[in-house]
């Protein structure tokens, strides 16, 4: 069901690169996994006891999926009309049965007439060659949006949990999760031009309509909102407040004269032909989960006009900054990045050129970041975080190692011991940053060339300190060893264009000091490793 990664693609990725075919392979596989995840939600709801998911909730879930199926059957803009013409009314079978109930799970959301017929076909859920699955039709665009992933995971946790006390936290969370899916279905139907009337539920006084905006209700708590869609506009009706009429726009956002409405925002595309990139500060599933892997990066930021302007200023110069670090960096960002999620800046980051960022494995294509101070910092953040996304996607297709979770390895960019997989992830992203800044430093006339050399020297020294533990591990698979060996070769080739000696000396001294401090703190309590 899942594609095989060719050796050429494996080596491209090991060099922190990836041509169009390689990146497309990763993206389509992640989209297929998203369809499987959504099918799992559907199956889990049907199988859940009524004390977990009531008959009424199951019926609503079926109706929402039927609405999505109807929207999914509509052709992409400019595509020839399919056998089932646009706007075909949903049949009783559509409304009563789960989409794809008689097909394989990966085909559960494939448009009728486009089912997979064999291993030689395109990956399940893929769109025709040359098309972008994100924008083929409104249903796919919404379901492949990164933050639909955390929603689906939350649904599965609620549906798979043992029944709890009536009115408990699990019940409340699942009720909100299922209500949010109704909002997703409404947004998809509205974007496809399907007229409908439905009742949605605002969460804690806010009705989030993903990619459109959010309505702030007159009352707090979970509030019912009646929604009617006709001719490209939504009428949102709630008790004790005037109706809000929302007019859909092309792409991201919707406008309204109602003070209770906050529109979704987007940044211009990275290239003149690219679609706008959502700057999502409204989705209720944008928060990072608790856990040590994300430190204190848990607070999403609701942007005001001043903060949004700072994002736009940094973003406007980001394509040029990415291109200065290699043409593949701009292409990579265009292929993998699907939305930006603003975060509050933790107090320990400080001011100046610092920022904090993260990715989420279950939200492929999303990058979470504090407000970037300048285009180069934002470009470097994209390079750094997109390597994590690439390596995580590759790890879904190829087993690179079988190391355990024990945290015992020295990483010069961390004060705590790292597990092998964490060391691999960090080394990989730092290798890409070393290459990015070296390419920038080699550009003639670059205003901050000296800083680029300093950054390159520091990242290269850090990678050099971590590589021995990666290369020497007995837990690498055959393909994992090929991958890590190519990483090491890429690191060695950087010596063909060395940084000035002063930068190299300072970088090596920094890594040596970091190792000494780490050893004092941890070596006595850890088994032998690279520390």
C-alpha positions as MATLAB code, in Angstrom:
seq = 'XXXXXXXXXXXXXXXXXXXXXXXXXXXXXXXXXXXXXXXXXXXXXXXXXXXXXXXXXXXXXXXXXXXXXXXXXXXXXXXXXXXXXXXXXXXXXXXXXXXXXXXXXXXXXXXXXXXXXXXXXXXXXXXXXXXXXXXXXXXXXXXXXXXXXXXXXXXXXXXXXXXXXXXXXXXXXXXXXXXXXXXXXXXXXXXXXXXXXXXXXXXXXXXXXXXXXXXXXXXXXXXXXXXXXXXXXXXXXXXXXXXXXXXXXXXXXXXXXXXXXXXXXXXXXXXXXXXXXXXXXXXXXXXXXXXXXXXXXXXXXXXXXXXXXXXXXXXXXXXXXXXXXXXXXXXXXXXXXXXXXXXXXXXXXXXXXXXXXXXXXXXXXXXXXXXXXXXXXXXXXXXXXXXXXXXXXXXXXXXXXXXXXXXXXXXXXXXXXXXXXXXXXXXXXXXXXXXXXXXXXXXXXXXXXXXXXXXXXXXXXXXXXXXXXXXXXXXXXXXXXXXXXXXXXXXXXXXXXXXXXXXXXXXXXXXXXXXXXXXXXXXXXXXXXXX';
ca = [
       0.000    0.000    0.000;
       2.830    2.402    0.829;
       5.519    3.365   -1.704;
       9.092    2.093   -1.699;
      11.737    4.796   -1.289;
      14.255    4.501   -4.162;
      17.952    4.565   -3.302;
      18.326    7.824   -5.207;
      15.667    9.467   -3.047;
      17.208    8.095    0.152;
      20.581    9.637   -0.696;
      19.024   12.944   -1.752;
      17.317   13.165    1.623;
      20.508   12.150    3.447;
      22.146   15.214    1.912;
      19.243   17.262    3.407;
      17.980   17.869   -0.112;
      15.269   16.204   -2.195;
      14.218   16.702   -5.784;
      10.606   17.227   -6.880;
       9.900   13.502   -7.229;
      11.326   12.737   -3.797;
       9.380   15.480   -2.046;
       6.203   14.487   -3.901;
       6.671   10.906   -2.699;
       6.849   12.078    0.930;
       3.879   14.426    0.588;
       1.607   11.912   -1.118;
       2.441    9.261    1.431;
       1.582   11.634    4.275;
      -1.686   12.522    2.543;
      -2.516    8.836    2.185;
      -1.825    8.328    5.878;
      -4.147   11.234    6.636;
      -6.935    9.463    4.750;
      -6.245    6.283    6.697;
      -6.336    8.247    9.941;
      -9.681    9.772    9.045;
     -11.019    6.359    8.131;
      -9.835    5.122   11.525;
     -11.885    7.863   13.207;
     -14.922    6.767   11.233;
     -14.456    3.112   12.149;
     -13.736    3.885   15.804;
     -16.933    5.922   16.085;
     -19.021    3.126   14.586;
     -17.442    0.572   16.909;
     -17.652    2.692   20.055;
     -20.150    1.850   22.759;
     -23.108    4.170   23.039;
     -21.829    5.341   26.406;
     -18.764    6.675   24.539;
     -20.320    7.857   21.246;
     -24.092    8.186   21.256;
     -26.400    7.174   18.424;
     -27.088   10.850   17.710;
     -23.347   11.606   17.501;
     -22.795    8.696   15.128;
     -25.663    9.855   12.925;
     -24.256   13.382   12.809;
     -20.806   12.039   11.971;
     -22.282   10.086    9.050;
     -24.116   13.162    7.812;
     -20.956   15.275    8.011;
     -18.985   12.663    6.068;
     -21.715   12.458    3.455;
     -21.471   16.218    2.998;
     -17.711   15.911    2.567;
     -18.180   13.100    0.067;
     -20.536   15.234   -1.967;
     -18.004   18.077   -2.022;
     -15.186   15.676   -2.881;
     -17.025   14.519   -6.014;
     -16.920   18.017   -7.453;
     -14.155   18.477  -10.041;
     -11.091   20.595   -9.546;
     -11.289   24.053  -11.135;
     -10.736   23.716  -14.877;
     -11.015   19.928  -14.836;
     -13.348   18.173  -17.318;
     -16.675   17.209  -15.758;
     -16.692   13.682  -14.319;
     -19.335   11.039  -14.788;
     -21.174   12.430  -11.784;
     -21.806   16.053  -12.565;
     -21.016   18.868  -10.100;
     -23.722   19.573   -7.587;
     -25.213   16.073   -7.804;
     -27.634   15.690   -4.939;
     -26.571   13.266   -2.227;
     -28.476    9.990   -2.336;
     -29.953    8.123    0.603;
     -26.953    5.801    0.376;
     -24.587    8.748    0.722;
     -26.375    9.984    3.803;
     -26.838    6.633    5.497;
     -23.536    4.860    4.775;
     -19.999    5.792    5.646;
     -17.983    7.071    2.675;
     -15.928    4.222    1.254;
     -17.577    1.616    3.464;
     -17.197   -0.988    0.727;
     -13.715    0.037   -0.370;
     -10.265   -0.254    1.121;
      -9.466    2.216    3.903;
      -7.027    4.234    1.805;
      -9.648    4.597   -0.891;
     -12.239    5.797    1.600;
     -12.052    9.338    0.338;
     -11.078    8.844   -3.284;
     -13.592   10.447   -5.672;
     -15.977    8.028   -7.372;
     -14.392    6.714  -10.553;
     -10.877    7.212   -9.169;
     -10.449    4.124   -6.990;
      -7.044    2.495   -6.837;
      -6.938   -0.644   -8.970;
      -3.500   -2.026   -8.227;
      -0.012   -1.499   -6.898;
       1.050    0.227  -10.095;
      -1.483    3.001   -9.604;
      -0.729    6.320   -7.962;
      -0.785    6.239   -4.150;
      -4.325    6.050   -2.756;
      -5.750    9.490   -2.334;
      -3.339   11.028   -4.832;
      -4.552   13.395   -7.508;
      -3.561   13.199  -11.184;
       0.077   13.893  -12.031;
       0.885   17.569  -12.160;
      -1.877   18.547   -9.737;
      -1.421   19.585   -6.131;
      -3.523   17.465   -3.789;
      -3.866   20.363   -1.374;
      -5.808   22.441   -3.868;
      -7.461   19.856   -6.124;
     -10.835   20.433   -4.456;
     -12.092   21.944   -1.217;
     -12.548   18.594    0.533;
      -8.962   17.496   -0.009;
      -7.589   20.940    0.802;
      -9.330   20.877    4.159;
      -8.618   17.246    5.071;
      -4.936   17.586    4.187;
      -4.615   20.768    6.219;
      -2.002   20.028    8.911;
      -4.192   20.834   11.905;
      -6.814   18.286   10.862;
      -4.258   15.704   12.031;
      -4.258   16.742   15.714;
      -8.073   16.869   15.593;
      -8.220   13.276   14.301;
      -5.754   12.074   16.947;
      -7.812   13.741   19.654;
     -10.957   12.055   18.319;
      -9.290    8.644   18.378;
      -8.114    9.115   21.954;
     -11.650    9.967   23.004;
     -13.276    7.142   21.061;
     -10.773    4.503   22.164;
     -10.888    5.438   25.839;
     -12.854    3.422   28.359;
     -16.231    4.946   29.251;
     -15.866    7.546   31.980;
     -18.278    9.308   34.314;
     -21.138   11.183   32.681;
     -20.182   14.805   32.139;
     -16.467   14.056   32.649;
     -13.526   15.618   30.849;
     -13.253   12.807   28.278;
     -16.922   13.146   27.345;
     -16.663   16.928   27.080;
     -13.531   16.733   24.922;
     -15.014   14.153   22.558;
     -18.222   16.157   22.236;
     -16.171   19.180   21.211;
     -14.033   17.128   18.820;
     -17.070   15.787   16.987;
     -18.653   19.240   16.910;
     -15.480   20.618   15.299;
     -15.755   18.059   12.517;
     -19.208   19.397   11.756;
     -17.577   22.813   11.309;
     -14.961   21.306    8.962;
     -17.701   19.710    6.861;
     -19.612   22.998    6.713;
     -16.520   24.895    5.544;
     -15.807   22.303    2.844;
     -19.395   22.372    1.595;
     -19.441   26.159    1.541;
     -16.196   26.247   -0.443;
     -17.632   23.758   -2.928;
     -20.749   25.878   -3.428;
     -23.144   23.376   -1.871;
     -26.146   25.069   -0.216;
     -27.012   23.757    3.241;
     -28.478   24.579    6.631;
     -27.031   23.069    9.775;
     -26.470   23.655   13.474;
     -22.913   24.007   14.761;
     -21.602   24.427   18.298;
     -19.252   27.161   19.437;
     -16.533   26.035   21.868;
     -16.086   28.241   24.945;
     -17.825   31.106   23.148;
     -15.921   30.782   19.855;
     -17.137   29.078   16.676;
     -14.013   28.349   14.619;
     -14.621   27.810   10.906;
     -11.223   26.554    9.684;
      -9.680   28.636    6.874;
     -12.548   31.156    7.060;
     -12.452   32.730   10.519;
     -14.165   32.635   13.898;
     -17.407   33.935   15.387;
     -17.371   35.151   18.989;
     -20.729   34.347   20.512;
     -22.710   36.637   22.784;
     -22.811   33.967   25.481;
     -19.883   32.036   26.936;
     -19.621   28.266   27.043;
     -20.632   25.820   24.302;
     -23.267   27.719   22.319;
     -25.413   26.480   19.383;
     -25.110   28.490   16.167;
     -27.407   27.956   13.172;
     -25.603   28.239    9.840;
     -27.173   28.714    6.413;
     -25.085   28.745    3.229;
     -26.314   30.121   -0.090;
     -24.542   31.715   -3.047;
     -21.123   32.149   -1.467;
     -22.204   33.538    1.866;
     -22.911   32.157    5.311;
     -25.523   33.470    7.725;
     -24.591   32.688   11.339;
     -27.485   32.930   13.768;
     -27.276   32.724   17.565;
     -29.594   33.660   20.392;
     -29.356   37.143   21.907;
     -27.227   38.545   19.068;
     -27.742   39.906   15.553;
     -27.127   37.595   12.605;
     -23.636   37.675   11.122;
     -23.383   37.438    7.328;
     -20.005   36.126    6.202;
     -18.870   36.403    2.568;
     -16.453   33.755    1.336;
     -13.262   34.817   -0.390;
     -11.072   32.895   -2.791;
      -8.491   30.907   -0.851;
      -8.135   31.761    2.830;
     -10.433   34.039    4.805;
     -13.937   35.440    4.696;
     -15.141   38.971    5.401;
     -18.055   40.261    7.397;
     -19.244   43.580    8.743;
     -20.142   41.908   12.046;
     -17.927   42.937   14.957;
     -18.203   39.400   16.339;
     -16.389   37.971   13.292;
     -12.600   37.550   13.088;
     -11.340   36.588    9.615;
      -8.601   34.035    8.995;
      -5.383   35.465    7.595;
      -2.762   34.293    5.143;
       0.642   35.385    3.909;
       1.462   35.744    0.199;
       2.714   32.620   -1.559;
       6.443   31.951   -1.520;
       6.504   32.349   -5.308;
       4.284   34.413   -7.632;
       2.345   31.297   -8.676;
       2.022   29.754   -5.202;
      -1.245   30.039   -3.252;
      -1.432   32.114   -0.065;
      -0.045   30.426    3.045;
      -2.387   30.328    6.060;
      -1.118   32.148    9.145;
      -3.375   30.250   11.506;
      -4.002   31.869   14.872;
      -7.614   30.642   15.208;
      -7.723   26.843   14.887;
      -8.478   25.257   18.293;
      -6.128   22.349   17.513;
      -3.015   24.441   16.995;
      -1.773   24.043   20.590;
       1.258   21.871   21.248;
       0.675   18.848   23.491;
       2.275   18.691   26.897;
       5.589   16.885   27.079;
       9.353   17.399   27.310;
       9.902   17.343   23.542;
       8.357   20.801   23.153;
       9.706   22.416   26.329;
       7.742   25.579   27.039;
       6.458   26.047   23.455;
       2.811   25.466   24.302;
       1.159   28.869   24.006;
      -0.303   29.773   20.605;
      -0.507   33.460   19.884;
      -3.579   35.347   18.719;
      -2.147   38.055   16.495;
      -3.032   41.707   16.703;
      -2.469   44.073   13.780;
       1.038   45.056   14.913;
       2.159   41.441   15.325;
       0.637   40.464   11.990;
       2.541   43.305   10.335;
       5.811   42.042   11.829;
       5.104   38.597   10.399;
       4.413   40.081    6.974;
       7.613   42.161    7.059;
       9.747   39.128    7.867;
       7.893   36.938    5.385;
       8.267   39.375    2.488;
      12.031   38.839    2.402;
      11.990   35.125    3.168;
      11.893   33.801   -0.439;
      15.062   35.735   -1.300;
      16.756   34.603    1.911;
      15.843   30.974    1.201;
      17.100   31.214   -2.374;
      20.414   32.678   -1.195;
      20.958   29.432    0.733;
      20.345   27.253   -2.317;
      17.500   27.007   -4.807;
      16.410   23.688   -3.301;
      15.575   25.429   -0.008;
      12.899   27.556   -1.641;
      11.541   24.576   -3.593;
      11.511   22.472   -0.424;
       9.524   25.051    1.500;
       7.057   25.389   -1.359;
       6.503   21.639   -1.480;
       6.243   20.915    2.251;
       4.969   24.005    4.053;
       1.169   24.205    4.393;
       0.583   26.626    7.254;
       2.328   28.734    9.876;
       1.095   28.805   13.476;
       2.209   31.810   15.557;
       3.520   31.111   19.062;
       4.214   33.391   21.976;
       7.908   34.019   22.489;
       9.081   32.340   25.720;
      10.839   34.771   28.061;
      14.123   32.847   27.911;
      14.501   33.484   24.156;
      15.272   37.153   24.704;
      15.324   39.862   22.073;
      17.292   40.530   18.910;
      17.519   37.772   16.304;
      16.207   34.948   18.489;
      13.038   32.945   17.929;
      11.543   29.606   18.920;
       9.887   27.043   16.680;
       8.584   23.484   16.466;
       6.919   20.935   14.227;
       4.369   18.259   15.109;
       4.558   14.756   13.700;
       0.754   14.503   13.547;
       0.489   17.873   11.767;
       2.622   17.354    8.662;
       3.170   20.657    6.853;
       2.612   22.915    9.872;
       5.400   25.031   11.309;
       4.912   26.681   14.690;
       7.045   29.715   15.395;
       7.298   32.824   17.490;
       7.280   36.110   15.578;
      10.477   36.132   13.496;
      12.707   39.201   13.856;
      13.895   39.239   10.226;
      13.705   37.291    6.942;
      17.011   35.432    7.382;
      15.983   34.141   10.801;
      12.628   33.006    9.406;
      14.316   31.345    6.425;
      16.691   29.485    8.738;
      13.724   28.425   10.870;
      12.030   26.983    7.786;
      15.185   25.102    6.807;
      15.590   23.736   10.340;
      12.001   22.648   10.967;
      11.312   21.276    7.493;
      14.197   18.830    7.956;
      12.337   17.434   10.970;
       9.233   17.073    8.805;
      11.203   15.337    6.024;
      12.983   12.938    8.354;
       9.773   12.066   10.197;
       8.024   11.404    6.873;
      10.948    9.266    5.696;
      10.828    7.367    8.991;
       7.237    6.369    8.221;
       8.486    4.647    5.055;
      11.961    3.387    5.993;
      13.268    1.943    9.258;
      16.607    3.698    9.703;
      17.522    2.282   13.122;
      16.278    0.094   15.944;
      17.773    2.031   18.845;
      15.800    2.269   22.047;
      14.497    5.390   23.772;
      17.279    5.675   26.356;
      18.574    9.265   26.526;
      22.356    8.939   26.757;
      23.937   10.827   23.861;
      25.734   14.169   23.821;
      24.289   16.777   21.451;
      26.149   20.116   21.449;
      22.920   22.078   20.973;
      21.255   20.578   24.065;
      22.130   20.524   27.773;
      20.316   17.215   28.357;
      21.202   13.718   27.086;
      19.395   12.701   23.905;
      18.020    9.371   22.676;
      19.473    8.065   19.434;
      16.485    9.132   17.359;
      16.562   12.618   18.894;
      20.287   12.856   18.126;
      19.639   11.812   14.529;
      16.848   14.377   14.141;
      18.951   17.190   15.613;
      22.091   16.325   13.645;
      20.095   16.158   10.426;
      18.536   19.593   10.894;
      21.869   21.127   11.942;
      23.564   19.631    8.879;
      20.983   21.409    6.716;
      21.609   24.677    8.566;
      25.373   24.316    8.073;
      24.796   23.864    4.327;
      22.289   26.730    4.189;
      24.617   29.252    5.834;
      27.642   28.068    3.829;
      25.766   28.655    0.592;
      24.772   32.113    1.819;
      28.355   32.923    2.836;
      29.559   32.006   -0.661;
      27.174   34.496   -2.286;
      29.137   37.525   -3.429;
      28.182   40.849   -1.898;
      26.009   39.413    0.873;
      25.637   42.129    3.561;
      25.796   39.682    6.479;
      28.367   37.341    4.953;
      30.546   37.285    8.064;
      27.605   36.234   10.217;
      26.735   33.521    7.705;
      30.272   32.125    7.998;
      30.027   32.202   11.792;
      26.715   30.356   11.723;
      28.056   27.792    9.255;
      31.178   27.142   11.338;
      29.163   26.664   14.496;
      26.601   24.287   12.975;
      29.280   22.282   11.167;
      31.294   21.881   14.372;
      28.196   20.726   16.214;
      27.378   18.161   13.528;
      30.976   16.935   13.565;
      30.720   16.284   17.297;
      27.512   14.273   16.937;
      28.284   12.205   13.831;
      30.616    9.623   15.464;
      27.812    8.336   17.701;
      25.417    8.141   14.762;
      27.842    6.420   12.389;
      29.149    4.018   15.035;
      25.779    2.765   16.226;
      25.144   -0.992   15.913;
      21.404   -0.241   15.830;
      21.440    1.128   12.280;
      19.637   -0.866    9.599;
      21.267   -1.394    6.202;
      19.395    1.552    4.706;
      19.950    3.572    7.858;
      23.704    3.079    7.529;
      23.576    4.271    3.920;
      21.651    7.313    5.095;
      23.999    8.217    7.950;
      27.121    7.554    5.865;
      25.825    9.984    3.225;
      25.180   12.550    5.960;
      28.822   12.170    7.023;
      30.023   12.507    3.427;
      27.970   15.687    3.029;
      29.596   17.062    6.183;
      33.067   16.216    4.855;
      32.425   17.904    1.487;
      31.787   21.195    3.269;
      35.548   21.331    3.959;
      36.051   22.215    0.284;
      34.888   25.741    1.173;
      36.105   26.307    4.727;
      35.014   29.165    6.945;
      37.608   31.735    8.049;
      39.945   30.316   10.707;
      38.714   32.599   13.444;
      35.131   31.393   13.067;
      36.269   27.763   13.002;
      38.350   28.195   16.162;
      35.510   29.852   18.047;
      33.047   27.164   16.919;
      35.349   24.359   18.031;
      35.917   26.053   21.377;
      32.169   26.396   21.851;
      31.575   22.692   21.188;
      34.469   21.689   23.465;
      33.059   23.823   26.290;
      29.591   22.372   25.759;
      30.990   18.833   25.907;
      32.936   19.545   29.082;
      29.903   21.006   30.833;
      27.670   18.141   29.632;
      30.191   15.547   30.842;
      30.341   17.110   34.310;
      26.576   17.032   34.565;
      25.754   13.653   33.089;
      28.687   11.326   32.367;
      28.762    9.723   35.825;
      25.129    8.619   35.561;
      25.168    7.364   31.967;
      26.552    4.243   30.264;
      29.444    4.834   27.806;
      28.409    6.611   24.611;
      29.769    9.593   22.720;
      29.699   11.836   25.799;
];
